[in-house]
Amino acid sequence: MSIEVSTRDAMIADLERQLNDLHIAHNNVQNELAQTRDELEEVHSTLEHANAMLAAHDAQHLLEQEGEQGEGEAPDSDMDTEDDMPPLPAPPSPMGSEATANNLDDF
């Protein structure tokens, strides 16, 4: 019986070591996730700042262009004018495509 007890005790000790190793690995992963989250927040903040700077630069560039063209002059544009655009399609029927004379009585 002593062999069975020592085998069982060895198995328990091994399982306890494995559990301890899993706890350590879990804590390491949590720490890495927290560090990654902090890094992502820093990158996000940097991107927001860069976006704001780019928007300010674009706004300044537009103001400079307007100043160069003078008041009352339309800016040069490669975009089509309203006259060049095809007409918009007709809006969909408010009844939907299934509305017919037969089911109009329901309304």
Summary of the structure (lengths in Angstrom):
residues: 107
radius of gyration: 35.4
end to end distance: 87.8
largest distance: 103.6
contacts: 163
relative contact order: 0.03
helix: 69%
strand: 0%
